[in-house]
Amino acid sequence: METDTTIPTAGTPLVEEGGVRDDAGEDTDGADDAGQDTEAREAGGAPDDTDGGGGTDGADGGWEELVTSALLGTDRRVPARLAGLPGGELPGALLDAAALHTVRRRAGLRPGPAAPPPEPAPEDHRRPLPGDARRRLDQLLAGRAAPSPSGRRGAAPDLAELLPQWLALANERGYKAPAATLPALLDAARARTDLRPQALLLAGPRGLWLARLNPEWRFALRGAGAGSSLPDPGDREGVRALWDEGLFAERVALLGAVRTEDPAAGLALLASTWSAERAEDRLMFLDSLRTGLSGADEEFLEEALGDRSRNVRATAAELLSALPASALAGRMAGRAVTCVGLDRTAESPTVTVEAPHECDSAMQRDGLAATPPAGRGERSWWLGQLVEAAPLSCWPPRFGGRGPEEIVALPVADDWQAELHAAWCRAAVRQRDAAWSRALLGSPAIPPATGPGTSSLAERAQLLSTLPAEERACWVGAFIVAHGLSEAFQLLGVCEVPWAEPLGGAVIDALDIAREAGSYPWSFSGVMGLAERCLAPEAARQLESLTARPEEADDISPGAGGYWSEAFQRLVSTLRLREAMRAELTEPAP
């Protein structure tokens, strides 16, 4: 006789050949469904609420009936299989039947076909991290810092802020991330967009392989160019295949790599598919032409001035204006010199300005936006765009052979000086003209509000970015000596890391002066944070004397000395940690 292998639960009626027996062993009657099930088994078939495939309802009607009864209540709807039970037992019996039904349904499931295993992870032939560096990476990814009893940050270094520097140094030295660290590295990059380029580069091809298996790491595929294996720019077939079939991010990275190696080949690659690209993709590809930009790109960029996308047209115009010998630069120069000139009839030579009266279609095709932003007048808006796009080389002839410093020093009539000088600042940054940048910056000792070019610290920072790194550090150091740290934050941000002397010494001296003045260190928290990341590690020795808690005078802020001592301790410990990180990444790999 066939054995019934249905698994009962506590309190579930057990089906036998002569009727129904409850858990206590007492016979019951009136269970029609159970009897039908028994008859079906004796006949060699399946119970009427199952199919032949392991205990699952053919139409799932039995389960639906149980669910309906549970929702409505057993006092309003009693399942047919429980119709003979007393009312007080119905709720428990309903739950027992549902439990039994669930087990039977699950027992009848068959495993689906196995998914094909993923392709093996590609090899990463870069050298592995030294042991101490591996442990340091784990620590930085965990972001652990010793808590302060007072709830403040205390003297512990901010490990999360050191992670970008560690990643850049590890990539610079050609290391790869340990396989076990890849999930944490991808999680960190997902949470912090500033980490993504360096994190994906360190993760390499294995990181991208892993990212394809987890939807939460999909961002890595959009930025895949940073860590994927690109073909050699000289491999024409490989370049063509990836350009035609690769992900968008891979194509952007490929175009940048080819442009770096062979600008003409990069331009030809882009031109071959330009008309078929989407507008947003054309914009990104066009921006890649900044690498290796030259007069050879002019014809292509001139055609892009007629693109359907306004953003593409604007980018093409910007790139052309960075080529002083381009036809667009010539057109802009012709327009600009008609608006700005020299009045020699005044008591002293004076710059005169006559802003444009209209922005015609030709000007708009060349990249000028006709509609000004809120709060700007139309004519001043058009003038600023013209002067910004005109080559700076057009101004010395216009002003009688004067150089940039002499031109900037001339008075400007009718309150046009701020608008004109701001446009010259933007032109100097766009054209990377160090001579004009020096003229517009003026002496670092001059207060920003009375400087020759611009009072905007943001614009000054951009001008500084065009100067050589050593000159930049000297200018900012002299600015701090003259004006202190209160206005130096943006300027420090464009200086090369680690800060060269005399900049590093100027920052330390200014912090010491601020401490002696009795202010609190959090008034300079931005500069302190930069100092932790940007001071040369060797500066820790110079800072040692500032970590002691000074005696507080009556005329300074209460507790300021202790807070400064804590801040300098944190600065010293961070610099030493950076020095240790650098040493760990120079150890020979195992």
C-alpha positions as CSV (number, residue, x, y, z in Angstrom):
1,M,0.0,0.0,0.0
2,E,1.3,3.5,-0.9
3,T,2.4,5.5,2.1
4,D,1.2,9.1,2.7
5,T,4.3,11.3,3.3
6,T,2.5,14.6,3.9
7,I,4.1,16.4,6.8
8,P,1.5,17.3,9.5
9,T,1.8,20.2,11.9
10,A,0.6,20.2,15.5
11,G,-3.2,20.0,15.7
12,T,-3.5,19.1,12.0
13,P,-6.0,16.3,11.3
14,L,-4.2,13.3,9.9
15,V,-5.8,11.6,6.9
16,E,-6.1,7.8,7.2
17,E,-7.9,5.1,5.3
18,G,-11.1,4.9,7.3
19,G,-11.7,8.6,8.0
20,V,-10.0,11.3,10.0
21,R,-8.0,10.9,13.2
22,D,-7.1,13.9,15.3
23,D,-3.8,14.4,17.1
24,A,-5.2,12.8,20.3
25,G,-6.0,9.6,18.4
26,E,-9.8,9.9,18.5
27,D,-11.7,9.2,15.4
28,T,-13.8,12.0,13.9
29,D,-16.3,12.0,11.1
30,G,-17.8,14.6,8.8
31,A,-14.5,15.5,7.1
32,D,-15.7,15.2,3.6
33,D,-12.6,16.6,2.0
34,A,-10.4,14.2,4.0
35,G,-12.5,11.3,2.8
36,Q,-12.2,12.4,-0.7
37,D,-8.5,12.7,-0.4
38,T,-8.3,9.1,1.0
39,E,-10.4,7.8,-1.8
40,A,-8.3,9.5,-4.3
41,R,-5.1,8.0,-2.9
42,E,-6.7,4.5,-2.7
43,A,-7.6,4.9,-6.4
44,G,-3.9,5.7,-7.2
45,G,-4.6,9.4,-7.9
46,A,-3.9,12.7,-6.1
47,P,-6.1,14.5,-3.6
48,D,-8.5,16.9,-5.3
49,D,-6.7,20.0,-4.0
50,T,-3.3,18.9,-5.4
51,D,-1.8,18.2,-8.7
52,G,0.5,15.3,-9.5
53,G,3.6,17.4,-9.1
54,G,4.4,17.4,-5.4
55,G,1.5,18.9,-3.5
56,T,0.6,22.1,-5.3
57,D,-3.0,23.0,-6.0
58,G,-3.9,22.7,-9.7
59,A,-5.9,25.9,-9.6
60,D,-4.7,27.0,-6.2
61,G,-8.3,27.1,-5.1
62,G,-7.7,25.4,-1.8
63,W,-5.2,28.1,-0.8
64,E,-7.4,30.9,-2.0
65,E,-10.3,29.5,0.1
66,L,-8.2,29.4,3.2
67,V,-7.0,33.0,2.6
68,T,-10.6,34.2,2.0
69,S,-11.7,32.6,5.3
70,A,-8.9,34.1,7.2
71,L,-9.7,37.6,5.9
72,L,-13.4,37.4,6.4
73,G,-13.3,35.4,9.6
74,T,-14.4,31.8,10.3
75,D,-17.7,33.0,11.7
76,R,-18.6,34.3,8.2
77,R,-16.8,31.9,5.9
78,V,-15.9,28.3,6.7
79,P,-13.7,26.4,4.3
80,A,-15.4,23.3,3.0
81,R,-12.7,21.0,4.4
82,L,-13.3,22.4,8.0
83,A,-17.1,22.5,7.8
84,G,-17.7,19.7,10.3
85,L,-15.6,21.2,13.1
86,P,-17.1,23.0,16.1
87,G,-17.0,26.8,15.8
88,G,-14.6,27.2,18.7
89,E,-12.0,25.0,17.0
90,L,-12.2,26.7,13.6
91,P,-9.6,29.5,14.0
92,G,-6.9,27.1,15.1
93,A,-7.8,24.5,12.5
94,L,-7.7,27.2,9.8
95,L,-4.2,28.1,10.8
96,D,-3.2,24.5,11.0
97,A,-4.6,23.8,7.5
98,A,-2.8,26.9,6.1
99,A,0.5,25.6,7.6
100,L,0.0,22.2,6.1
101,H,-0.9,23.6,2.8
102,T,2.2,25.8,2.8
103,V,4.5,22.9,3.5
104,R,2.8,20.8,0.7
105,R,3.1,23.6,-1.8
106,R,6.8,24.2,-1.0
107,A,7.5,20.5,-1.1
108,G,6.1,20.4,-4.6
109,L,8.5,23.0,-6.0
110,R,11.2,21.9,-8.3
111,P,14.5,23.9,-8.7
112,G,14.7,26.0,-11.8
113,P,17.5,25.6,-14.3
114,A,20.8,26.9,-12.9
115,A,22.0,30.2,-14.3
116,P,25.3,30.0,-16.2
117,P,28.2,30.9,-14.0
118,P,29.8,34.3,-14.6
119,E,32.9,34.5,-16.7
120,P,36.1,34.3,-14.6
121,A,37.4,37.7,-13.4
122,P,40.1,39.1,-15.6
123,E,43.7,39.2,-14.5
124,D,45.1,42.3,-13.0
125,H,48.8,42.3,-13.6
126,R,49.7,45.3,-11.4
127,R,51.7,44.6,-8.3
128,P,49.9,43.8,-5.0
129,L,49.9,46.2,-2.1
130,P,52.5,45.7,0.7
131,G,51.1,44.2,3.9
132,D,51.1,47.4,5.9
133,A,49.4,49.3,3.1
134,R,46.7,46.7,2.8
135,R,45.9,47.0,6.5
136,R,46.0,50.8,6.1
137,L,43.5,50.7,3.3
138,D,41.1,48.6,5.4
139,Q,41.4,51.1,8.2
140,L,40.7,54.1,5.9
141,L,37.7,52.4,4.3
142,A,36.3,51.7,7.7
143,G,36.8,55.3,8.6
144,R,37.6,54.6,12.2
145,A,38.8,57.5,14.4
146,A,39.3,57.5,18.1
147,P,36.2,59.2,19.7
148,S,36.6,62.2,21.9
149,P,35.1,62.0,25.4
150,S,33.6,65.4,24.9
151,G,31.9,64.5,21.7
152,R,34.1,66.7,19.6
153,R,36.4,65.3,17.0
154,G,39.4,65.6,19.4
155,A,43.0,65.0,18.3
156,A,42.3,62.0,16.2
157,P,43.0,62.2,12.4
158,D,40.0,62.2,10.1
159,L,40.7,59.0,8.2
160,A,37.9,59.5,5.7
161,E,39.5,62.7,4.5
162,L,42.8,61.0,3.9
163,L,41.4,58.2,1.7
164,P,41.5,60.3,-1.5
165,Q,45.1,61.1,-1.0
166,W,46.0,57.4,-0.2
167,L,44.2,56.2,-3.3
168,A,45.9,58.7,-5.6
169,L,49.3,57.7,-4.2
170,A,48.6,54.0,-4.5
171,N,47.6,54.5,-8.2
172,E,50.6,56.7,-8.9
173,R,52.8,53.8,-7.7
174,G,51.0,51.2,-9.8
175,Y,49.4,49.1,-7.1
176,K,46.1,47.1,-7.4
177,A,43.5,46.7,-4.7
178,P,43.3,43.3,-2.8
179,A,40.4,41.2,-4.1
180,A,38.9,40.9,-0.6
181,T,38.8,44.7,-0.3
182,L,37.0,45.3,-3.6
183,P,33.4,45.3,-2.1
184,A,34.3,47.8,0.6
185,L,36.1,50.0,-2.0
186,L,33.1,49.9,-4.4
187,D,30.8,50.8,-1.5
188,A,33.0,53.7,-0.5
189,A,33.0,55.0,-4.1
190,R,29.2,54.6,-4.3
191,A,28.8,56.8,-1.2
192,R,31.4,59.4,-2.2
193,T,31.5,60.6,-5.8
194,D,34.8,62.4,-5.2
195,L,36.5,59.0,-4.7
196,R,35.2,57.3,-7.8
197,P,37.9,58.1,-10.4
198,Q,40.8,57.0,-8.1
199,A,38.8,54.1,-6.5
200,L,37.8,52.6,-9.8
201,L,41.4,53.0,-11.1
202,L,42.6,51.0,-8.1
203,A,39.8,48.5,-8.4
204,G,40.9,47.8,-11.9
205,P,39.3,45.3,-14.2
206,R,38.4,43.0,-11.4
207,G,36.4,45.7,-9.7
208,L,34.4,46.3,-12.9
209,W,33.8,42.5,-13.2
210,L,32.4,42.5,-9.6
211,A,30.3,45.7,-10.2
212,R,28.5,43.9,-13.1
213,L,27.2,41.4,-10.5
214,N,25.6,43.9,-8.1
215,P,23.1,46.6,-9.2
216,E,24.2,48.8,-6.4
217,W,27.6,49.2,-8.0
218,R,26.2,50.1,-11.4
219,F,27.8,53.5,-11.2
220,A,31.1,51.9,-11.8
221,L,30.0,50.8,-15.2
222,R,29.1,54.3,-16.1
223,G,32.6,55.4,-15.1
224,A,34.2,52.3,-16.5
225,G,36.8,54.1,-18.5
226,A,38.7,54.9,-15.3
227,G,39.5,51.3,-14.4
228,S,38.9,49.2,-17.5
229,S,41.6,47.9,-19.8
230,L,41.6,50.1,-22.8
231,P,43.3,49.0,-26.0
232,D,46.6,50.6,-26.9
233,P,45.9,53.8,-28.9
234,G,48.1,52.3,-31.7
235,D,45.9,49.1,-31.9
236,R,43.6,50.4,-34.6
237,E,41.3,47.3,-34.7
238,G,41.0,47.2,-30.9
239,V,40.3,51.0,-30.8
240,R,37.7,50.7,-33.5
241,A,35.9,47.7,-31.9
242,L,35.6,49.5,-28.5
243,W,34.6,52.7,-30.1
244,D,31.8,51.0,-32.0
245,E,30.6,48.6,-29.3
246,G,31.8,49.9,-25.9
247,L,29.9,51.5,-23.1
248,F,29.6,55.3,-23.2
249,A,32.1,55.8,-20.4
250,E,34.5,53.4,-22.1
251,R,34.2,55.4,-25.3
252,V,34.9,58.7,-23.5
253,A,37.9,57.2,-21.8
254,L,39.1,55.7,-25.1
255,L,38.8,59.1,-26.9
256,G,40.7,60.8,-24.2
257,A,43.5,58.2,-24.3
258,V,43.7,58.4,-28.1
259,R,43.7,62.2,-28.0
260,T,46.6,62.1,-25.5
261,E,48.6,59.8,-27.7
262,D,47.6,61.1,-31.2
263,P,45.3,64.1,-31.3
264,A,44.7,63.7,-35.0
265,A,43.7,60.1,-34.7
266,G,41.3,61.0,-31.8
267,L,39.6,63.7,-33.9
268,A,39.2,61.3,-36.8
269,L,37.7,58.7,-34.5
270,L,35.1,61.2,-33.2
271,A,34.4,62.5,-36.7
272,S,33.6,59.0,-38.0
273,T,30.5,58.7,-35.9
274,W,29.7,62.3,-35.0
275,S,26.4,62.6,-36.9
276,A,25.0,59.4,-35.3
277,E,25.8,60.4,-31.7
278,R,23.1,61.6,-29.3
279,A,23.3,65.3,-28.3
280,E,24.3,64.7,-24.7
281,D,27.0,62.2,-25.9
282,R,28.2,64.7,-28.5
283,L,28.7,67.3,-25.7
284,M,30.9,64.9,-23.7
285,F,32.9,63.8,-26.7
286,L,33.4,67.4,-27.8
287,D,34.7,68.3,-24.4
288,S,37.4,65.5,-24.8
289,L,39.0,67.6,-27.5
290,R,40.4,69.9,-24.9
291,T,43.2,67.4,-24.7
292,G,45.7,68.2,-27.4
293,L,43.5,71.1,-28.7
294,S,45.2,72.7,-31.7
295,G,44.4,74.5,-35.0
296,A,43.9,71.1,-36.6
297,D,40.6,70.9,-34.8
298,E,39.3,74.2,-36.0
299,E,37.4,72.9,-39.1
300,F,35.6,70.3,-37.1
301,L,34.7,72.8,-34.3
302,E,33.5,75.4,-36.9
303,E,31.1,72.8,-38.2
304,A,30.0,72.0,-34.6
305,L,28.9,75.7,-34.3
306,G,25.9,74.7,-36.4
307,D,24.9,71.8,-34.2
308,R,21.3,71.3,-33.1
309,S,22.3,71.4,-29.4
310,R,22.8,74.8,-27.8
311,N,25.3,73.2,-25.3
312,V,27.3,71.7,-28.1
313,R,27.5,75.0,-29.9
314,A,28.6,76.8,-26.8
315,T,31.3,74.3,-26.1
316,A,32.6,74.4,-29.7
317,A,32.7,78.2,-29.4
318,E,34.6,78.0,-26.1
319,L,37.2,75.7,-27.6
320,L,37.6,77.8,-30.7
321,S,38.1,81.0,-28.6
322,A,40.9,79.1,-26.8
323,L,42.7,79.0,-30.2
324,P,43.9,82.6,-30.7
325,A,44.5,82.1,-34.4
326,S,41.1,80.6,-35.2
327,A,38.6,82.3,-37.4
328,L,36.1,82.6,-34.5
329,A,38.7,84.3,-32.4
330,G,39.3,86.7,-35.2
331,R,35.6,87.5,-35.5
332,M,35.4,88.0,-31.7
333,A,38.4,90.2,-31.7
334,G,36.9,92.4,-34.5
335,R,33.7,92.8,-32.5
336,A,35.5,93.4,-29.2
337,V,37.8,96.1,-30.3
338,T,34.9,98.1,-31.7
339,C,33.4,98.1,-28.2
340,V,36.6,98.9,-26.2
341,G,39.1,101.6,-27.0
342,L,41.4,104.3,-25.7
343,D,40.4,107.9,-25.3
344,R,43.6,110.0,-25.8
345,T,41.8,113.3,-25.5
346,A,41.3,113.0,-21.7
347,E,43.8,114.4,-19.2
348,S,45.2,110.9,-19.0
349,P,44.7,108.0,-21.3
350,T,41.4,106.3,-20.4
351,V,39.7,103.2,-21.6
352,T,36.3,103.8,-23.1
353,V,33.5,101.2,-23.5
354,E,30.6,101.1,-25.9
355,A,28.7,97.9,-25.3
356,P,26.9,96.2,-28.1
357,H,23.4,97.3,-28.9
358,E,22.2,93.9,-30.2
359,C,23.1,90.3,-30.3
360,D,22.5,89.3,-33.9
361,S,22.3,85.7,-35.3
362,A,26.0,85.7,-36.3
363,M,27.0,86.5,-32.7
364,Q,24.7,83.8,-31.4
365,R,26.1,81.2,-33.8
366,D,29.6,82.1,-32.5
367,G,28.5,81.1,-29.0
368,L,27.0,84.3,-27.4
369,A,23.9,83.8,-25.3
370,A,21.3,86.4,-26.2
371,T,19.3,86.3,-22.9
372,P,21.1,87.5,-19.8
373,P,20.7,85.9,-16.4
374,A,18.4,87.6,-13.9
375,G,19.8,90.9,-12.6
376,R,22.2,91.5,-15.6
377,G,21.6,94.1,-18.3
378,E,21.6,92.9,-21.8
379,R,24.4,95.1,-23.1
380,S,26.8,94.4,-20.3
381,W,26.1,90.7,-20.7
382,W,26.9,90.8,-24.4
383,L,30.0,92.9,-23.8
384,G,31.4,90.5,-21.2
385,Q,30.9,87.5,-23.5
386,L,32.6,89.3,-26.4
387,V,35.7,90.3,-24.4
388,E,36.0,86.9,-22.8
389,A,36.0,85.2,-26.2
390,A,38.4,87.6,-27.9
391,P,42.1,86.6,-28.0
392,L,44.1,88.7,-25.5
393,S,46.6,89.3,-28.1
394,C,44.3,91.8,-29.8
395,W,44.5,94.3,-26.9
396,P,48.2,95.5,-27.0
397,P,47.8,96.9,-30.5
398,R,44.5,98.4,-29.6
399,F,46.1,100.3,-26.6
400,G,49.1,101.6,-28.4
401,G,51.5,98.8,-27.8
402,R,51.0,98.7,-24.0
403,G,51.5,95.4,-22.2
404,P,49.0,93.6,-19.9
405,E,50.1,95.4,-16.7
406,E,49.9,98.8,-18.3
407,I,46.5,98.1,-19.9
408,V,45.0,96.8,-16.6
409,A,46.3,99.9,-14.8
410,L,44.5,102.3,-17.2
411,P,41.4,104.0,-15.7
412,V,38.1,102.9,-17.3
413,A,35.3,105.5,-18.0
414,D,31.7,105.3,-17.0
415,D,31.9,102.6,-14.3
416,W,32.7,99.8,-16.8
417,Q,36.0,98.7,-15.0
418,A,34.5,95.9,-13.0
419,E,32.7,94.4,-16.0
420,L,35.7,94.8,-18.3
421,H,38.3,93.4,-15.9
422,A,36.1,90.5,-15.0
423,A,35.8,89.6,-18.7
424,W,39.6,89.9,-19.0
425,C,40.0,87.5,-16.0
426,R,37.8,84.9,-17.7
427,A,39.7,85.3,-20.9
428,A,43.1,84.8,-19.2
429,V,41.8,81.7,-17.5
430,R,40.3,80.3,-20.7
431,Q,43.4,81.0,-22.7
432,R,45.8,80.0,-19.9
433,D,47.7,83.3,-20.3
434,A,50.1,83.7,-17.3
435,A,51.2,87.3,-18.2
436,W,47.6,88.6,-18.2
437,S,46.9,86.6,-15.0
438,R,49.8,88.3,-13.2
439,A,48.6,91.7,-14.4
440,L,45.1,91.1,-13.2
441,L,46.2,89.6,-9.8
442,G,48.6,92.4,-9.0
443,S,50.7,92.4,-5.9
444,P,49.6,90.0,-3.2
445,A,50.1,92.8,-0.6
446,I,47.3,94.9,-2.2
447,P,43.9,94.4,-0.5
448,P,41.5,92.4,-2.7
449,A,39.0,95.2,-2.8
450,T,41.5,97.7,-4.3
451,G,43.4,95.3,-6.6
452,P,43.9,96.0,-10.3
453,G,41.9,93.1,-11.7
454,T,39.1,91.6,-9.6
455,S,38.1,91.6,-5.9
456,S,36.5,88.2,-6.3
457,L,38.5,85.5,-4.5
458,A,37.0,82.9,-6.7
459,E,38.3,84.7,-9.8
460,R,41.6,85.2,-8.2
461,A,41.9,81.5,-7.5
462,Q,41.2,80.8,-11.2
463,L,43.8,83.3,-12.3
464,L,46.3,81.6,-9.9
465,S,45.7,78.3,-11.5
466,T,47.3,79.5,-14.7
467,L,50.6,80.3,-13.0
468,P,53.5,77.8,-12.4
469,A,53.1,75.9,-9.1
470,E,56.0,77.5,-7.4
471,E,55.0,81.0,-8.3
472,R,51.4,80.2,-7.2
473,A,52.6,79.1,-3.8
474,C,54.8,82.2,-3.4
475,W,51.9,84.5,-4.3
476,V,49.5,82.9,-1.8
477,G,52.1,82.8,0.9
478,A,52.7,86.5,0.5
479,F,48.9,87.1,0.5
480,I,48.6,85.3,3.8
481,V,51.5,87.2,5.4
482,A,49.8,90.5,4.3
483,H,46.1,89.6,5.0
484,G,46.0,86.6,7.3
485,L,43.9,83.4,6.8
486,S,40.4,84.8,6.8
487,E,40.3,85.3,3.0
488,A,42.8,82.6,2.0
489,F,40.8,79.4,1.9
490,Q,39.8,79.5,-1.8
491,L,43.4,80.6,-2.8
492,L,44.9,77.7,-0.8
493,G,42.7,75.2,-2.7
494,V,44.4,75.8,-6.0
495,C,48.0,75.3,-4.6
496,E,49.9,72.2,-5.4
497,V,50.0,69.5,-2.7
498,P,52.1,69.3,-0.6
499,W,52.4,73.0,-0.1
500,A,55.9,74.3,-0.9
501,E,57.7,76.9,1.1
502,P,57.2,79.7,1.8
503,L,53.5,78.8,1.7
504,G,53.6,76.1,4.4
505,G,55.5,78.3,6.8
506,A,53.1,81.2,6.2
507,V,50.1,79.1,7.0
508,I,51.6,77.8,10.2
509,D,52.7,81.3,11.3
510,A,49.2,82.6,10.6
511,L,47.6,79.9,12.6
512,D,49.9,80.7,15.5
513,I,49.0,84.4,15.3
514,A,45.3,83.5,15.3
515,R,45.9,81.4,18.5
516,E,47.7,84.2,20.2
517,A,45.0,86.6,19.3
518,G,42.6,84.5,21.4
519,S,40.1,83.4,18.7
520,Y,38.8,79.8,18.6
521,P,40.3,77.3,16.2
522,W,36.9,76.5,14.6
523,S,36.9,79.9,13.1
524,F,39.7,78.5,10.8
525,S,38.3,75.0,10.5
526,G,38.4,75.1,6.7
527,V,42.1,76.1,6.6
528,M,42.9,73.6,9.4
529,G,41.3,70.8,7.3
530,L,43.3,71.9,4.2
531,A,46.5,72.0,6.3
532,E,46.0,68.4,7.5
533,R,45.8,67.2,3.9
534,C,48.2,69.6,2.2
535,L,51.0,70.6,4.5
536,A,54.2,68.7,3.9
537,P,54.5,65.9,6.5
538,E,57.9,67.3,7.5
539,A,56.1,70.3,8.9
540,A,55.0,68.2,11.9
541,R,58.4,69.0,13.6
542,Q,57.7,72.7,13.3
543,L,54.2,72.3,14.8
544,E,55.4,70.3,17.8
545,S,55.9,73.4,19.9
546,L,52.3,74.5,19.3
547,T,50.7,71.4,20.7
548,A,51.3,72.3,24.3
549,R,48.5,74.0,26.2
550,P,49.4,77.6,26.9
551,E,48.5,79.6,29.9
552,E,45.4,81.6,29.2
553,A,45.4,85.3,29.6
554,D,42.4,87.1,31.0
555,D,41.7,88.9,27.7
556,I,41.3,85.9,25.4
557,S,38.3,83.6,24.8
558,P,37.7,81.1,27.6
559,G,39.1,77.7,26.9
560,A,40.6,78.8,23.5
561,G,44.1,77.6,24.5
562,G,43.0,74.1,25.1
563,Y,41.0,73.9,21.9
564,W,44.0,75.2,19.9
565,S,46.3,72.6,21.6
566,E,43.9,69.9,20.6
567,A,43.7,71.2,17.0
568,F,47.4,71.3,16.7
569,Q,47.8,67.8,18.1
570,R,45.3,66.6,15.5
571,L,47.3,68.4,12.8
572,V,50.6,66.8,13.9
573,S,49.1,63.3,14.2
574,T,47.6,63.6,10.8
575,L,50.8,64.8,9.2
576,R,52.6,61.8,10.8
577,L,49.9,59.4,9.6
578,R,50.4,60.8,6.0
579,E,54.1,60.3,6.3
580,A,53.5,56.7,7.5
581,M,51.1,56.1,4.6
582,R,53.7,57.3,2.1
583,A,56.3,55.0,3.7
584,E,54.0,52.0,3.6
585,L,53.4,52.5,-0.1
586,T,57.1,52.5,-0.9
587,E,57.8,49.2,0.8
588,P,58.6,46.3,-1.5
589,A,55.6,44.2,-2.3
590,P,55.6,40.6,-0.9
